[in-house]
């Protein structure tokens, strides 16, 4: 009888120690979260843990053929947006599209697929980026062995994303809205064009242009503004 009571006593003492340890652990975690400035957890975190992911030759060949590209927030000539930080200015790897109202006036404005393509990434790659969508396109390229090259268009700092990885989107489809990357910047769209079949979030600034090409020059070269006010229907790809 006495033995049994002692065992119970020991057991309850162990339980007490365990619960105290648990409380210390939880308290410690809470302090750690507070100290590290733990932000609101983004709704859809899709980390790319590999250094990069390369589209296989079959995946590349199956990408939709994009015959035409447009400005992702409408035309600059339409005077509703301007390029706040052009390609290669202060080592920038893209263009920053901003509403002419400045500040956060363009927050929540629609961001459109610049060209018909496939969503190869939609998520939050890391701090500084916010929501990011990457579309991969097959683009006619006379110099390439197959007659086409893979280009990617990158849309970052989005407030919301309206597409998922693997989806094929037509040029002009709304893929998300202009955001601030969780309040880190005044609302704008960081837009990049990459000539590469390697999919990775990367960096927004670098000493060398890497695989990036000047977005506005690319769109002008692949647009159709010369003499045409209206764009043709998005699915002109015949595939
Ligand atoms: Zn930028």
Boltz pocket constraint, residues with backbone or C-beta under 6 A from the ligand:
constraints:
  - pocket:
      binder: B
      contacts: [[A, 85], [A, 92], [A, 94], [A, 95], [A, 96], [A, 189], [A, 190], [A, 191], [A, 204]]
      max_distance: 6.0
